[in-house]
Amino acid sequence: MNLVSARVEANLDHLGLGRIKELLDSVVEDASKAELSYLDFLDRLLELEVANHKERKAVERVRQAYFPCIKTLDQFDFDFQPSIDRKRIKELATLRFIANGENVIIMGPPGVGKTHLAIALGMAACQQGEFVYFTTAEELLARLRDGFARNRLKERLRYDVRYKLLIIDELGYLPMDRTDANLFFQLIAARYEHGAVIVTSNRSYGEWGEIFGDNVIASAILDRLLHHSVTVNIKGESYRLREKRKAGLLRAANETAKISGQTGEI
């Protein structure tokens, strides 16, 4: 290695330009063959480093979003869920709903892909530079309760409002008492027209009064969520049941249940 190359690599290390250092030899060779101007050569190097910087930032945003798993729209089986309007999902994937501060409510029975779609949209947002946070309704309420108990609710709400996209999964699986419902309302009110929310729920809007234990609070929450919103209603079979059926487990379980019923076993 000559002195100039050594000095260039040392300076790249000092500046933290690791991607340029990795690809420098190949880029120099290509530039020589293509007879690139100095400016074009510099442009190519900077493009590589910027792309690497964006990729690292996206990876960090995904880590900070606390997704339970990695899901993309490419992995979603739309053929299995024909009730879903693909054009609407593609429109959501442009992320204009985040820029407009709109909400997305994904409804349907368990196992139909609600969480998958929510995570996929969140992943796309991370790739585009947005700060995203994923939580279940139960986890969210636990943090709000803790903030309320320690007289730090405002601080907790400010934390949850700062994300451009907040994903609340599994709303409706567990009922709330009046305190929980009020805390949830305060969060939605704080985010109203300040940031986008994705909510997944197994309950129809008409049942939200049961979720919150109070029709008045439920109406107030729905009023803010639905003012600027898109509803995706999935009517289909559970992916998990499909996989069990493919593996022959569902049939075996049904046969066992029949035999148990005939023999009086519990």
N, C-alpha and C positions, 0 to 999 in steps of 0.2 A: 504494500500500500504506500503510495507516495505521500509527500508531506501535505499537499493540498487536499487530497482525499481525506487524510486523517483529520485535518483541521475542519473540513466541512462536516464530517460526522460528529466531531466533538461539539461543534456549534449547534448542530441539529439536536444533539442530546441536551445541550444546555437550554435550548428553546422548547424542548418537549415535542419536537416534530418527529415522532417515532415512525409514522407511516412513510414520510418522505425518505427517511433513512433506510427503511426496509426495501423500498422500490427504486432507490436512487440509481443504482447501476443499470437496471433494465430501462429506466426512463432516459438516462443519458445515452444508452445505446440506440434506443428508438429515435431519439431526437437527432442523433448524428446521422442515422440512415435517412431520416425524413428531411434533413437539413433545416431544422426548425430555427426560427429567429430566437434571439435571447428572450424576447417578450413571450413568444409562444411556449418556449421551454418553461419559463417561470409560471406561466398560466397553467400548464399541465401539472406541474408540481403542486401548486396551490389547490387545484381542483381535487387532487388525490388527498391532500391533508384535510381539506374542508369536508370531503365525503367521510373520511375516517372520524373526524370530530363529530359530525352529525350522528354517525352510527353509534359512537360511544355514548353520546348524550341520550339517544333513544333507548339504549340498553339500560342506562341508569334510570330513566323515567319509568321504564317498565318495572324495574326492581322496586322503585319507590311507590308504584301503584298498588303493590301487594295483591296482584291477581292470584287466585288459588291455583291456576294452571294457565298454560299458554294456548290460546285458541285464535284462529283466524277465520275470516269469511270464506277463504278458499277451502277450508276443511269442512264447512257446513254442508250437509246433504239436503239441498233444497228440494230434490226430487221426492224425498221421504216426507216432506212437509209442504204439500202443494197449496195449503191454505195461505202460505206466506207470499206476499207480493214482492217478487225479486226486485222490481224496479224501485220500490220504496226503500228496500234495504240498500240498494246501490246508491240511491240518493242520500241516505243517511251516511253511507261510507265516504261521501265527499266532505263530511264534517261541517257542512254549512250550519247544521243545527247548533253546533257549539259556538260558532261565530255569532249566531243570532240569539244565543242564550235560550234556546228552546229545550224542551224536555222530551224524553222518549219513554213511553210506558209499554213494556213488553208483557203481555198477559197470556196465560194458558196453563193447562194442567202440568203436573210434575213430569219432567223428563223429555219435554218436547224441544228443548234447545234454547230456552230463554237466556240462561246464564251464558251459554256459548256465544250467542249474538251480542250480549252486553260486553263480554270480555273482548270479542273481536273488534267491536267499535272502539272500545277503550284502547286496545293495542294500536289501532290505526291512528288514534289521536296522539298517542305517545310518539309514534313514528313521525308525526307532523309537528312535533315540538310542544304539544300541550301537556300540562300537568294534570294527571288523572289519579283518582283514588277509588279503590274498590273496597266495599265492605258489605257484610250482610246486615239486614235490618236489626238482628239481635245484637251483633257486635257494636253497631252504631249507637243503639239505645243504651248499651252498657257504658259506653264512653260518655254519652250525654248525662246519664244518671250520676256518674262519678263526678263530672264537672259541676253538676247542680249541687251534689252533696258537699262538695268542697268550696262552694261559692265561687266557682270559676267557670260558670256556664258561658258567659260572654267570650271568654278566652277560647273555650272549646268551639263555640260557634264560629269565631273568626278563623280558626284553624280549618274548619270544614268548608268555609265559604271561599277560601283562597284558591281552591282547585277549579280549573276551567271546566272539568267534568267530574261529577261525583256519581258513582254507580252504587245503587242500593239494591242488593240482591235479596230475594226470598221474603218480600213484604207480604204478610198475611198468613204465614205458616204458624205464627204464634200470636195469640191475642195480646192486646196492650191494656194496661190500666189507664186511668185518667192522667196520671202524671206522665207516663210514657207518651201518651197521645199529645199532651201539651208540649213536651220536649221535641217531639217529631215535628209538630206544627211550627215551633220556633225556628227549627233548622230550615224547613222549606220556605218560611217567610223571609229568613235572612238571605237565602240564595235567590229569592224571586227576582228575576230580571238581572241578576248579577252573574249567573253561571248556569250551565246546563246540568241536568240530572237525568240519569237513566234509572228507572225503577223496574224490577221484574216482580211479578206477582201471580199467584195461582188463583186469585179471587177477582171477580168482576167488579166494576165500579159500584154496582148496586149493593155489594157486600162489604164495602169499605167501612160502613157504619159499624159492622160487627168487628172488624179488625181493630178499630180505634175505640170501640165501646161507647161511642158518642156520635150521633148523626151530625150534630152541629160542627164539631171539630173535623169530622170527615169531610163535610161540605167545604169548610174553609181550606183544608189541605188540597182537595180536588180543584177548587177554584183557582188556586195559585199554580198547581201542577199543570192543569189543562189549558190555562190561558194561552200559552204558546207551547204547543205540544204535538206529538205524533204518537198514535197508538198502533202497536203491532199486536194483533190478536191471533195466536196460533191455536188451531184446532186440529190436533193430530194425535198419533200414537207416540208413546214413550220410546226414545232411542234405547233406553236400558232394557225395556221389555223386548224390543226387537233383537238385541244382542243375545239375550237369554234364550229367546226362541230359536235363534240361529244355532246356538250351542246345544240345543235340546234340553236345556235346564228347565224351561217353563213347562214343557210337556211332562217332564219327570215330576216336577212339583205338583202339577195338577193330578197326575195319576196317584201320587202318594196321598194327596188330600182326599181323593175319592176312596181309596182303600181304607184310610183312617176313618172316614165317615161311615163306611160299611161295617167296620169292626168295632165302632164305638170308641175309638181312641181319641184322645184330646191332644 
